[in-house]
Amino acid sequence: MYILYGILILCVLCLFYMLVIEPRRLKKKHYFIRKNKLHVLDISNAYDLYRNKTDVTIAHISDTHFSRSYHPRRMNAIIRSILQQSPDMIVFTGDLVDNYKNWPHRYTKSLIEKLTKLSAPMGKFAILGNHDYKENGEYFIAEVFKESDFILLKNQQFFGANENISIAISGTDDALHGKPNYKFARTAADWHLLLIHEPDSVKNIELPEAYDLILAGHSHGGQVRLPFVHFKHPGAIHYTRGLYLLTEKTLLSVNQGLGTTVLPIRFGAPPEIIYYHLAQDEPE
């Protein structure tokens, strides 16, 4: 009987952790990346030491899946982190809301206010994800991004620069429900970035070496990762989380996202925001 009680208590605690604790356990990752990609450093515990070596800092968020169970106030932790880090650029790689059909429109004003508080001198950029297309929600999402000063890249390219570096940032339409175009003009920018939602769509890129950094979301890192069992989303079967060196020049980064879908739980895949500290190669 005591064993049964123990198992029951353990199950309740596990469920509480998956429902309440891990979905709010925001991880902040910092990567220092040079142009040659030979040495990508995880500087999450020492990013201050690299501030003087960094030409530009990019904040990457993804997959908020705003819904009745994920209120816009959950953005407060992200806003605080970005205000503290003061990135030069912010990118969002899709799935702003979970399902437009079930969206509580009374949250819209608050959502726009929260997104507007995110600021970056080189701009804020976003792409659409597969959930943004549900029930024709892409029109609503586009308007929200417009009202909150995000530039929505739908098979479009944008050029930006500061005193240290120039960046060409391209964004594709969603691979599952949109009409993505993976061909963008090569520019004279120092860095070329590509935003995609589903990470496996890199297989559709004819010349991945044309990009220095490809940023994706969609996978949620599996959302629930049990020992020896990792759930995978269609579109994120081969690339699920973390960094992948696709070519000698091209790095793919898959963000685990912030929200949840299907069930409001996470286990072994906490929400995350990623900061990329980019720098040109040191002279030999």
C-alpha positions as CSV (number, residue, x, y, z in Angstrom):
1,M,0.0,0.0,0.0
2,Y,2.8,2.4,0.9
3,I,4.5,1.7,-2.4
4,L,1.3,2.5,-4.2
5,Y,1.0,5.8,-2.3
6,G,4.6,6.6,-3.1
7,I,4.0,6.0,-6.9
8,L,0.9,8.1,-6.8
9,I,2.7,11.0,-5.1
10,L,5.6,10.7,-7.5
11,C,3.2,10.9,-10.5
12,V,1.5,13.9,-9.1
13,L,4.8,15.7,-8.5
14,C,5.9,14.8,-12.0
15,L,2.7,16.2,-13.5
16,F,3.1,19.4,-11.4
17,Y,6.7,19.8,-12.7
18,M,5.6,19.3,-16.3
19,L,2.6,21.6,-16.1
20,V,3.9,24.4,-13.8
21,I,7.6,24.4,-13.4
22,E,9.4,23.4,-16.6
23,P,7.2,25.5,-18.9
24,R,8.3,28.5,-16.9
25,R,12.0,27.5,-16.5
26,L,13.4,29.8,-19.1
27,K,16.9,29.0,-20.3
28,K,19.1,31.7,-21.7
29,K,21.8,30.5,-24.1
30,H,24.7,32.5,-25.4
31,Y,26.8,31.5,-28.4
32,F,30.0,33.3,-29.6
33,I,30.3,32.6,-33.3
34,R,33.1,33.7,-35.6
35,K,32.7,33.9,-39.3
36,N,34.8,30.8,-40.0
37,K,32.6,28.6,-37.7
38,L,35.7,26.6,-36.5
39,H,35.2,27.6,-32.9
40,V,31.6,28.1,-31.8
41,L,31.7,28.7,-28.0
42,D,28.8,28.3,-25.6
43,I,29.4,31.3,-23.4
44,S,26.2,31.1,-21.4
45,N,28.0,31.4,-18.2
46,A,30.6,34.0,-19.3
47,Y,29.0,36.1,-22.0
48,D,30.1,39.3,-20.4
49,L,33.7,38.4,-21.2
50,Y,33.0,38.5,-24.9
51,R,31.1,41.8,-25.1
52,N,34.1,43.7,-26.4
53,K,34.8,41.0,-29.1
54,T,31.3,41.0,-30.4
55,D,30.3,43.0,-33.6
56,V,26.6,42.3,-33.3
57,T,24.2,40.4,-30.9
58,I,21.1,38.7,-32.1
59,A,18.3,37.5,-29.8
60,H,16.3,34.5,-31.2
61,I,12.9,33.6,-29.9
62,S,10.3,31.2,-31.3
63,D,7.1,29.2,-31.0
64,T,5.2,31.2,-28.3
65,H,1.9,29.5,-29.2
66,F,-0.1,32.1,-27.4
67,S,-3.4,30.7,-26.3
68,R,-5.8,30.6,-23.4
69,S,-3.1,28.6,-21.5
70,Y,-0.2,30.8,-22.6
71,H,-1.2,34.4,-21.8
72,P,0.9,37.3,-23.2
73,R,2.1,38.2,-19.7
74,R,4.3,35.1,-20.0
75,M,6.4,37.4,-22.3
76,N,7.5,39.4,-19.2
77,A,10.6,37.2,-18.6
78,I,11.6,37.5,-22.2
79,I,11.2,41.3,-22.1
80,R,13.3,41.5,-19.0
81,S,16.1,39.4,-20.5
82,I,16.2,41.4,-23.8
83,L,16.2,44.7,-21.9
84,Q,19.1,43.4,-19.9
85,Q,21.1,42.1,-22.9
86,S,20.2,45.0,-25.3
87,P,20.7,42.9,-28.5
88,D,21.2,44.6,-31.8
89,M,18.6,42.5,-33.6
90,I,15.6,40.3,-32.6
91,V,14.3,37.4,-34.7
92,F,11.2,35.3,-34.2
93,T,11.0,32.1,-36.2
94,G,7.2,31.3,-36.3
95,D,4.1,30.1,-34.5
96,L,3.0,33.2,-32.7
97,V,-0.4,31.8,-31.7
98,D,-1.4,28.1,-31.3
99,N,-4.7,28.3,-33.2
100,Y,-6.4,31.5,-34.4
101,K,-9.9,29.8,-34.2
102,N,-9.5,29.5,-30.4
103,W,-7.6,32.8,-29.9
104,P,-9.1,35.0,-27.1
105,H,-9.3,38.3,-28.9
106,R,-9.4,40.1,-25.5
107,Y,-5.7,39.2,-25.3
108,T,-4.8,41.0,-28.6
109,K,-4.1,44.4,-27.1
110,S,-1.9,42.9,-24.4
111,L,0.0,40.8,-27.0
112,I,0.8,43.8,-29.1
113,E,1.9,45.8,-26.1
114,K,4.3,43.0,-25.0
115,L,5.8,42.5,-28.4
116,T,6.2,46.3,-28.8
117,K,8.3,46.4,-25.7
118,L,10.9,44.3,-27.4
119,S,13.3,46.7,-29.1
120,A,16.6,46.4,-31.1
121,P,18.4,49.1,-33.0
122,M,18.9,47.0,-36.1
123,G,15.3,45.8,-36.2
124,K,12.9,43.1,-35.2
125,F,12.1,40.4,-37.8
126,A,9.6,37.5,-37.9
127,I,8.4,34.7,-40.1
128,L,5.3,32.6,-40.1
129,G,5.0,29.1,-38.8
130,N,2.6,26.3,-39.5
131,H,0.3,27.1,-36.6
132,D,0.1,30.7,-37.8
133,Y,-1.8,29.4,-40.9
134,K,-4.4,27.6,-38.9
135,E,-8.0,28.8,-39.7
136,N,-6.5,31.6,-41.9
137,G,-4.7,33.1,-39.0
138,E,-1.8,34.4,-41.1
139,Y,-3.7,37.6,-41.8
140,F,-4.2,38.3,-38.1
141,I,-0.6,37.4,-37.3
142,A,0.7,39.7,-40.0
143,E,-1.3,42.6,-38.5
144,V,-0.1,41.9,-35.0
145,F,3.5,42.0,-36.2
146,K,2.9,45.2,-38.1
147,E,1.3,46.9,-35.0
148,S,4.2,45.7,-32.8
149,D,7.0,47.0,-35.2
150,F,8.2,43.6,-36.4
151,I,9.2,43.2,-40.0
152,L,7.5,40.1,-41.4
153,L,9.7,38.4,-43.9
154,K,7.6,36.2,-46.3
155,N,10.1,35.1,-48.9
156,Q,11.8,38.5,-48.5
157,Q,15.3,39.8,-47.7
158,F,16.4,42.8,-45.6
159,F,19.7,44.4,-45.4
160,G,20.9,46.0,-42.1
161,A,24.2,47.3,-40.7
162,N,25.8,49.0,-37.7
163,E,29.2,50.6,-37.4
164,N,30.8,47.1,-37.1
165,I,29.1,44.8,-39.4
166,S,26.5,44.4,-42.2
167,I,23.9,41.6,-42.3
168,A,21.6,40.3,-45.0
169,I,18.6,38.6,-43.3
170,S,16.2,36.5,-45.4
171,G,13.0,34.8,-44.3
172,T,11.0,32.1,-45.9
173,D,7.3,31.3,-45.9
174,D,6.3,28.3,-43.9
175,A,7.3,24.9,-45.4
176,L,4.2,23.0,-44.4
177,H,1.3,25.4,-45.2
178,G,2.9,28.3,-47.0
179,K,4.7,28.7,-50.3
180,P,8.4,29.0,-49.4
181,N,11.1,30.3,-51.7
182,Y,14.6,29.4,-50.8
183,K,16.4,31.4,-53.4
184,F,17.7,34.8,-52.4
185,A,20.1,37.1,-54.0
186,R,23.7,37.0,-52.7
187,T,24.7,40.4,-51.3
188,A,28.0,42.0,-50.3
189,A,27.0,41.8,-46.6
190,D,29.5,40.5,-44.0
191,W,27.0,37.9,-42.7
192,H,24.0,36.2,-44.4
193,L,21.2,34.9,-42.1
194,L,18.2,32.8,-43.1
195,L,15.1,32.3,-41.0
196,I,13.0,29.1,-41.5
197,H,10.4,27.6,-39.3
198,E,10.8,23.9,-39.8
199,P,14.5,22.9,-39.5
200,D,14.2,20.0,-41.8
201,S,13.4,22.4,-44.7
202,V,17.2,23.1,-44.9
203,K,17.2,20.1,-47.2
204,N,15.3,22.2,-49.7
205,I,18.0,24.9,-49.8
206,E,20.1,24.4,-53.0
207,L,23.2,26.2,-51.6
208,P,23.2,26.2,-47.8
209,E,26.8,27.4,-47.9
210,A,25.4,30.7,-49.0
211,Y,24.3,31.4,-45.4
212,D,26.4,31.8,-42.3
213,L,23.6,31.2,-39.9
214,I,20.2,29.5,-40.4
215,L,17.8,29.9,-37.5
216,A,14.7,27.7,-37.0
217,G,12.1,26.7,-34.4
218,H,9.1,24.4,-34.7
219,S,10.6,21.3,-32.9
220,H,10.1,22.5,-29.2
221,G,13.1,20.3,-28.6
222,G,10.6,17.5,-28.6
223,Q,8.6,19.2,-25.8
224,V,8.5,16.0,-23.8
225,R,11.8,14.0,-23.8
226,L,11.6,10.9,-21.8
227,P,14.5,8.6,-21.2
228,F,15.2,6.8,-24.5
229,V,12.0,8.3,-26.0
230,H,12.1,11.6,-27.9
231,F,8.9,12.8,-29.6
232,K,9.6,14.5,-32.9
233,H,7.4,16.8,-35.0
234,P,7.0,16.4,-38.7
235,G,9.4,19.0,-40.2
236,A,11.8,18.5,-37.3
237,I,12.7,14.8,-37.6
238,H,16.4,15.2,-38.5
239,Y,17.2,18.4,-36.6
240,T,15.5,18.8,-33.2
241,R,17.5,21.2,-31.0
242,G,20.9,22.8,-30.6
243,L,23.5,23.6,-33.2
244,Y,24.3,21.7,-36.4
245,L,27.3,22.4,-38.8
246,L,25.7,21.9,-42.2
247,T,28.8,22.9,-44.2
248,E,32.1,24.4,-43.3
249,K,30.5,27.8,-43.5
250,T,26.9,27.2,-42.4
251,L,25.5,26.7,-38.9
252,L,21.9,25.7,-38.2
253,S,20.5,26.6,-34.8
254,V,17.2,25.0,-33.7
255,N,15.4,26.9,-30.9
256,Q,13.3,24.9,-28.5
257,G,10.7,27.7,-28.4
258,L,8.8,29.2,-25.5
259,G,5.2,27.8,-25.6
260,T,3.6,24.4,-25.9
261,T,1.1,22.7,-28.3
262,V,-1.4,19.9,-27.9
263,L,-0.7,19.7,-24.2
264,P,0.6,22.6,-22.0
265,I,3.5,20.5,-20.7
266,R,7.2,20.3,-21.1
267,F,9.7,17.7,-19.8
268,G,13.4,17.6,-20.6
269,A,13.0,20.5,-23.1
270,P,12.6,23.8,-21.2
271,P,11.7,27.0,-23.1
272,E,14.7,29.1,-24.2
273,I,15.9,32.3,-25.7
274,I,19.2,32.2,-27.6
275,Y,21.7,35.0,-28.0
276,Y,24.2,34.9,-30.9
277,H,27.3,37.0,-30.4
278,L,28.7,37.4,-33.9
279,A,32.3,38.5,-34.7
280,Q,34.5,38.7,-37.8
281,D,37.5,36.4,-37.9
282,E,40.6,37.5,-36.1
283,P,43.5,38.5,-38.5
284,E,46.0,35.8,-38.9
